[in-house]
Amino acid sequence: MPYVKVYIHFVWSTKNRHPHLDSKIVRLKVWKHIKENASLKKINIDCINGYKDHCHCLISLNPNQTMIEVMKLIKGESAYWINKEKLTKELFEWQDEYFATAVSESIIKRTQIYIKNQEIHHDKRTFQHEFNSFLNKCGFILQKE
């Protein structure tokens, strides 16, 4: 039996970064549903939160899971559920792209706090600024549009 502990911090946004999740009540329902549904699929979500136009999720991957598979399961099913439950006024979709980075054991607590404080954090910074900061810290080259 392999002993594996690999934490990944995932961040993804709503399609075109539309603020579909502008209601705190709706956000809490969505995060709760994602966590419950992920558990049924053996996806270990340590913490989840976000803001009006995006989601942060700290996941401990199992040895047989890939990042692509986990994102497909979480994003696809949750978008379907949000639309089925009519939680948004318009058709809900997640953006295809996402950000993912490994999180070392030494900063798990700091990452959990960061994810839990999304609403406070976004009083000061936009999601675009946050996303660009993640890309820059990880050495991705930003392309000008």
Summary of the structure (lengths in Angstrom):
residues: 145
radius of gyration: 14.9
end to end distance: 47.3
largest distance: 47.3
contacts: 383
relative contact order: 0.21
helix: 45%
strand: 24%
